[in-house]
């Protein structure tokens, strides 16, 4: 007995979204060091978070 087979396919809209998200992911990977350094500099400049009461 052969089990049922299901094939899924992205719609054109989902393919467009995937391409856009891939571009954003690629950008973030290329700039991850700059982003981390910028976040650290901001955190240093801003100071510690206030403690919640």
Helices and strands as residue ranges (DSSP letters): H 12-30, H 32-46
